[in-house]
């Protein structure tokens, strides 16, 4: 697969999935290309400042920043009790 097509595909994957963070090996599997080509494409996207390499070695979009961890939802039991009493 030519280099420019891979650049377009990899950029599209990151645009379609905000928060996507991939290791080199994961990106290679996702795109089904050899390691050398995948590394060249990821490095080119880093050079373009579209991607950055996080401290854990994963590639992420520059504009994504650090995503907060999701928090579990809390039930408001008092609201449900008020609803039941009002019925």
Order of alpha helices (4+ residues) and beta strands (2+ residues): alpha-beta-alpha-alpha-beta-beta-alpha
